[in-house]
Amino acid sequence: MPVSLLENQLLRQLGQPFPRSPEQRNQFLESDAELMLLPDGSTLALTTDCIAEEIQTGLYSDPEHIGWMTVVVNISDLAAVGARPLGLLLSESLPPGFPTEKLTALQKGIAAACQAMGVYVLGGDTNTSSCWQMGGTAIGIISPGEPVISRKGARAGHLLYASGPMGLGSAYAFSVLFGTTGQPVHYRPSPRLDAGALVRRFGSSCIDTSDGFFHALANLMETNGIGFQLQTPLNDYTHPDALRISEAAQLPLWIFLAGPHGEFELLFTLPPENETDFLKAAADIQWAPLKIGVCTADGQCSLTQSDGTSRNVSPAAIANAFPEAGGDPKVFLQKLLTIDASWQTQP
């Protein structure tokens, strides 16, 4: 029996009481953004996300960076469905007596992100809270007659691509939570809006890597009932900062694709007959997507390691290690090292 994501089990429990809208084009858990068919034939994309745990754990501490990331976590979900952003609603919950200079930096980060991504703040809500939390709701549009894409649609034989290198999010988290190893990690991701628009035209499924590479893989496997052969050696699609810290900390490289703090790239599948036209269109916008592997029908996942050897892995079991660790980074790391040790004893 395939392992399922613990997060999805919880989400099904939370979502079960609610009926689906007849205008909704995606089923439950099948899309990064909810897709609503409008009377004129266009599709409205809606998503909401917040930053709370990242602030409380100290993963994010710079107010300007927190403002930037508040925009990113929401707009990235629009990128994963290839929608053009219409705007963003913000929810800012601030502790009493929040310092003026921190508020100025926070709003500066939000404004900079919106300008960089071509997004407008349409409105929102401000509250006083014992905990600092930042949330948002992003709204996007897909024109009438244009195809839509979600996490659903991958088939055996389809190709697996990534919009860019994996592991930056985990490299950043490791440097903050476990101490910087060498040079600091620069972490200011930007949603892949242009890439998402192309993937929507040529691809069969898409998800962002906001929760990490293996978590995204597990979602695609669970949603589509497929497996993956990750044929490209791991180091060829791992971010240079993850490679650097993996070597310095003497940790297995795959661990830097396992964390729940991602890099906000896109992981997507592509019918092979679309590959030539897709790559030409990608080159036209100066984008070089990374080919990682192929979808399989067996529901299994094989990972090609940096030395060229192949290893069967369970992306869902890897992703589940974080909630099983109670969200404790040190316990989580030990669980991953235990998984790695178990691989060494397998034939």
WOPE-V121117 format. One line per field, one symbol per residue. ss: DSSP state (a for helix, b for strand, c for the rest). phi: phi as a letter, one per 30 degrees, with the letter a starting at -180 (. if undefined). psi: psi as a letter, one per 40 degrees, with the letter a starting at -180 (. if undefined). Layout:
ss = ???
phi = ???
psi = ???
This chain:
ss = cccccaaaaaaaaaaccccccccbcccccccccbbbbcccccbbbbbbbbbcaaaaccccccaaaaaaaaaaaaaaaaaccccbbbbbbbbbbbcccccaaaaaaaaaaaaaaaaaacccbbbbbbbbccccbbbbbbbbbbccccccccccccccccbbbbcccbcaaaaaaaaaacccccccccccccccaaaaaaaaaabbbbbbccccaaaaaaaaaaaaccbbbbcccaaaabcaaaaaaaaaacccaaaaaccccccccbbbbbcaaaaaaaaaaaaacccccbbbbbbbccccbbbbcccccbbbbcaaaaaaaaaaccccaaaaaaaaaaaaaaaaccc
phi = .ddcdddddddddddedcdddddddcdeicadbdccdcedjdcccbababcbeddddidcbdeddddedededcddddddcidddclbccbcccdeiededddddeddddddddddciccddllbbbcbdcdbbbabcbbbbdeiddcbbdckdbejdccbbdadcjddddddddddcjdciddcdbbdbecdddddddddcdcaabdcdcjddddeddddddcibbbcdddeeddbcdedddddedddhceddedccddcccidccbcbeedcddddddddddchbcdcdclbdbcdicbccddddjdcbdbceddddddddddiideddeddddddddddddcdd
psi = hihihdddddddddedehiiheeheiiheeidihhhhideeihhhhiiiihdddddeedhdhdddddddddddddddddeefihhdahhihhhiiifhidddddddddddddddddefiiheaaihihidihihiihihiihiheiiiiaeheiiheiihiieaiieddddddddddehhhaiihhggihigdddddddddeidiiiifdeidddddddddddefiaihgdhhdeefhidddddddddefihdddeeeiehaefihhiihhdeeddddddddddefhgihhdaiiieeeihhhhideeiihhigdddddeddddefehddddddddddddddddei.
